[in-house]
């Protein structure tokens, strides 16, 4: 099966494969994961992995909502667009797609820098790191990017370099249901693709708001799993963006993506 077929399959796989990974990594990490669970400015990348990513992704800033941000992504001109998926030597490259929820969040932050200026920001499920990059560009005082895939972390560092930014700290572990951090703002895009994961997010985000008064912004193009979840009744629409044609084609014809503010009722119990 060519990568174009894999590319079509990734949004469906994300509902199971990645959701299981988020759930399974709540507890202890293997030694391999512990060795690469955190990157900070100045830490070098594995040269072999770096070379592989540079050879098998394309630097692009077109076809998305944020032409200001250059990213390494998988495109039709990449080798693995045509190769069999099982020849890819790492986990499924969800980070190599600029998902529409993340695009909307990044566009909103770039257009409204006051949202992050001088504030601490956690980008949850950061993927390619575009939203974290947008936050740095817009004056956030502190940015932490989070993903469960160590290759995503390496890709984020490369993407920072593309945009002439010092790499921000990156944590590679599942922090959902962990101790609540003192963040001014949490941003997450395209994370509501599995009911159990969505329930965990709902609970943890509500806890962040209750304990730390954290602001939460969510990006999503209106997938069924998101619209049908109970969290949707506690969201306030901030802005809606029309997606570029290339992104529509990547996402089965979805035409727009929305930024939501999560404002749970004070009457909800933190169960």
C-alpha positions as CSV (number, residue, x, y, z in Angstrom):
1,X,0.0,0.0,0.0
2,X,1.5,3.4,-1.0
3,X,1.8,6.1,1.5
4,X,-1.0,8.0,-0.1
5,X,-3.2,5.1,1.1
6,X,-1.5,5.3,4.5
7,X,-2.2,9.0,4.6
8,X,-5.8,8.3,4.0
9,X,-5.7,5.7,6.8
10,X,-3.9,7.9,9.4
11,X,-7.0,9.8,10.5
12,X,-8.8,6.5,11.1
13,X,-5.8,4.9,12.8
14,X,-5.5,8.0,15.1
15,X,-8.8,6.9,16.7
16,X,-7.3,3.6,17.9
17,X,-3.5,3.3,17.7
18,X,-2.7,6.7,19.1
19,X,-5.5,6.7,21.6
20,X,-4.2,3.4,23.0
21,X,-0.7,4.8,23.2
22,X,-1.9,7.8,25.2
23,X,-3.8,5.5,27.6
24,X,-1.0,2.9,27.9
25,X,1.7,5.5,28.8
26,X,0.0,6.8,31.9
27,X,2.2,4.7,34.1
28,X,6.0,3.9,34.2
29,X,8.1,4.4,31.1
30,X,10.6,2.0,29.7
31,X,14.3,2.9,29.9
32,X,14.2,3.9,26.2
33,X,11.4,6.4,26.9
34,X,13.1,7.7,30.1
35,X,16.2,8.5,28.1
36,X,14.4,10.7,25.7
37,X,11.5,12.0,27.7
38,X,12.6,15.6,27.8
39,X,14.5,17.9,25.5
40,X,15.6,21.4,26.2
41,X,17.6,24.1,24.4
42,X,21.1,22.9,23.4
43,X,20.5,19.2,23.5
44,X,21.6,17.6,20.3
45,X,19.5,15.2,18.2
46,X,20.5,11.6,17.2
47,X,22.3,12.3,14.0
48,X,20.9,9.2,12.3
49,X,17.3,10.1,13.1
50,X,17.9,13.7,12.2
51,X,19.3,12.7,8.8
52,X,16.3,10.4,8.2
53,X,13.8,13.0,9.0
54,X,15.5,15.6,6.8
55,X,15.7,13.1,3.9
56,X,12.1,11.9,4.2
57,X,10.1,15.1,4.8
58,X,9.6,18.3,2.9
59,X,10.0,21.8,4.2
60,X,6.7,23.6,3.4
61,X,4.6,26.5,4.4
62,X,1.9,26.2,1.8
63,X,-1.6,24.7,1.8
64,X,-2.2,25.6,5.4
65,X,-3.6,28.4,7.5
66,X,-0.2,29.7,8.7
67,X,2.2,30.5,5.8
68,X,4.4,32.3,8.4
69,X,5.4,28.9,9.9
70,X,7.7,26.5,8.0
71,X,7.4,22.8,8.9
72,X,8.8,19.5,7.9
73,X,5.9,17.4,6.7
74,X,5.1,14.4,4.6
75,X,3.9,15.5,1.2
76,X,3.3,13.9,-2.2
77,X,7.0,14.6,-3.1
78,X,8.3,12.5,-0.2
79,X,9.5,9.0,-0.7
80,X,7.2,7.6,1.9
81,X,4.2,8.9,0.1
82,X,4.7,6.0,-2.2
83,X,6.5,3.4,0.0
84,X,4.8,0.7,1.9
85,X,4.0,1.9,5.4
86,X,5.8,-0.9,7.2
87,X,9.1,0.4,5.7
88,X,8.8,3.5,7.9
89,X,11.2,2.6,10.8
90,X,9.4,4.4,13.6
91,X,5.9,4.8,15.0
92,X,3.1,6.1,12.7
93,X,4.1,9.7,11.8
94,X,1.0,11.6,13.1
95,X,3.4,14.5,13.8
96,X,4.1,14.8,10.0
97,X,0.6,16.0,9.3
98,X,-0.5,19.6,10.1
99,X,-3.9,18.7,11.5
100,X,-6.7,21.3,11.0
101,X,-7.4,21.9,14.7
102,X,-3.8,22.8,15.2
103,X,-3.8,25.0,12.2
104,X,-6.8,27.0,13.6
105,X,-5.1,27.4,17.0
106,X,-1.9,28.5,15.4
107,X,-3.6,31.0,13.2
108,X,-5.6,32.4,16.1
109,X,-2.5,32.9,18.2
110,X,-0.6,34.6,15.4
111,X,-3.5,37.0,14.8
112,X,-4.1,37.6,18.5
113,X,-0.7,37.6,20.2
114,X,-2.3,39.1,23.4
115,X,-3.7,35.6,24.0
116,X,-0.2,34.3,24.9
117,X,2.0,37.4,25.3
118,X,3.8,37.2,28.7
119,X,2.0,34.0,29.6
120,X,3.1,30.4,30.2
121,X,1.7,28.0,27.6
122,X,1.4,24.2,27.5
123,X,0.8,22.7,24.0
124,X,-0.7,19.3,24.6
125,X,-0.3,16.7,21.9
126,X,1.9,19.1,20.0
127,X,2.7,16.9,17.0
128,X,4.7,19.0,14.6
129,X,4.9,21.8,17.2
130,X,3.3,24.5,15.0
131,X,1.1,25.8,17.8
132,X,4.0,26.0,20.3
133,X,6.0,27.8,17.6
134,X,3.1,30.3,17.1
135,X,3.1,30.9,20.8
136,X,6.8,31.6,20.9
137,X,6.5,33.9,17.9
138,X,3.7,35.8,19.6
139,X,5.6,36.5,22.8
140,X,4.7,33.7,25.3
141,X,7.0,33.9,28.3
142,X,7.3,30.1,28.7
143,X,6.3,27.3,26.3
144,X,6.3,23.6,26.9
145,X,5.4,21.2,24.1
146,X,4.1,17.8,24.9
147,X,3.7,14.6,22.8
148,X,4.1,10.9,23.5
149,X,6.2,10.2,20.4
150,X,10.0,10.9,20.7
151,X,10.3,11.3,17.0
152,X,7.7,14.2,17.2
153,X,10.0,15.8,19.7
154,X,12.9,15.6,17.3
155,X,10.7,17.0,14.5
156,X,9.7,19.9,16.7
157,X,13.3,20.8,17.2
158,X,14.0,20.8,13.5
159,X,10.9,22.9,13.0
160,X,12.1,25.4,15.5
161,X,15.4,25.7,13.6
162,X,13.5,26.2,10.3
163,X,11.7,29.2,11.9
164,X,14.9,30.7,13.5
165,X,13.8,29.9,17.0
166,X,15.6,28.4,19.9
167,X,14.0,25.1,20.7
168,X,11.5,25.2,23.6
169,X,11.3,22.5,26.2
170,X,9.6,19.3,25.0
171,X,8.3,16.6,27.3
172,X,7.7,13.1,25.8
173,X,5.2,11.4,28.1
174,X,1.5,11.2,28.7
175,X,0.7,14.0,31.2
176,X,-3.0,13.5,31.1
177,X,-4.2,12.7,34.6
178,X,-0.8,13.8,36.0
179,X,-0.4,16.4,38.7
180,X,-1.8,19.8,37.5
181,X,0.9,22.3,36.5
182,X,0.7,26.0,36.9
183,X,0.0,27.0,33.3
184,X,-1.7,30.2,32.2
185,X,-2.9,28.6,29.0
186,X,-3.3,25.1,27.7
187,X,-3.9,24.6,24.0
188,X,-4.7,21.3,22.3
189,X,-5.9,20.5,18.8
190,X,-7.4,17.4,17.2
191,X,-7.2,15.4,20.4
192,X,-10.9,14.3,20.7
193,X,-10.7,11.2,18.4
194,X,-11.4,8.5,21.0
195,X,-14.1,8.5,23.7
196,X,-12.0,7.2,26.6
197,X,-9.2,9.6,25.8
198,X,-11.7,12.4,25.5
199,X,-13.2,11.5,28.9
200,X,-9.7,11.7,30.4
201,X,-9.0,15.0,28.8
202,X,-12.3,16.4,30.0
203,X,-11.6,15.4,33.6
204,X,-8.0,16.6,33.6
205,X,-8.6,19.9,31.9
206,X,-11.5,20.7,34.3
207,X,-9.1,20.0,37.1
208,X,-6.5,22.4,35.7
209,X,-9.2,25.1,35.5
210,X,-10.5,24.5,39.0
211,X,-7.1,24.4,40.7
212,X,-5.0,26.8,38.7
213,X,-7.6,28.9,36.8
214,X,-5.9,27.8,33.6
215,X,-7.4,29.0,30.4
216,X,-8.0,26.2,27.8
217,X,-8.3,26.6,24.0
218,X,-9.3,23.7,21.8
219,X,-9.0,23.4,18.1
220,X,-11.1,21.0,16.1
221,X,-12.6,20.9,12.6
222,X,-15.9,19.4,13.8
223,X,-15.2,15.6,13.9
224,X,-18.1,13.5,15.1
225,X,-16.2,12.2,18.2
226,X,-15.7,15.8,19.3
227,X,-19.2,17.2,18.5
228,X,-20.9,14.2,20.2
229,X,-18.8,14.3,23.4
230,X,-20.3,15.9,26.6
231,X,-17.5,18.5,26.7
232,X,-19.0,20.2,23.6
233,X,-21.8,21.7,25.7
234,X,-19.2,23.5,27.8
235,X,-17.4,25.1,24.9
236,X,-17.7,28.6,23.6
237,X,-16.9,29.3,20.0
238,X,-14.0,31.8,19.6
239,X,-13.5,31.8,15.8
240,X,-13.9,29.7,12.7
241,X,-11.5,29.5,9.8
242,X,-12.1,28.3,6.3
243,X,-9.6,25.6,5.5
244,X,-7.3,25.9,2.4
245,X,-8.1,23.4,-0.4
246,X,-5.0,21.3,0.3
247,X,-6.0,20.8,3.9
248,X,-9.6,20.0,2.9
249,X,-8.3,17.2,0.6
250,X,-6.2,15.8,3.4
251,X,-9.1,15.7,5.8
252,X,-11.9,14.1,3.7
253,X,-13.5,17.4,2.7
254,X,-13.7,19.1,6.1
255,X,-14.2,22.7,5.1
256,X,-13.4,24.7,8.3
257,X,-11.8,24.5,11.7
258,X,-12.9,26.1,14.9
259,X,-11.1,27.4,18.1
260,X,-13.2,26.8,21.2
261,X,-12.8,28.1,24.7
262,X,-13.5,25.5,27.3
263,X,-15.5,27.0,30.2
264,X,-16.9,24.2,32.4
265,X,-19.7,25.1,34.8
266,X,-18.6,25.8,38.4
267,X,-21.3,23.4,39.5
268,X,-19.6,20.4,37.9
269,X,-18.0,18.1,40.3
270,X,-14.3,17.2,39.9
271,X,-15.0,13.5,40.0
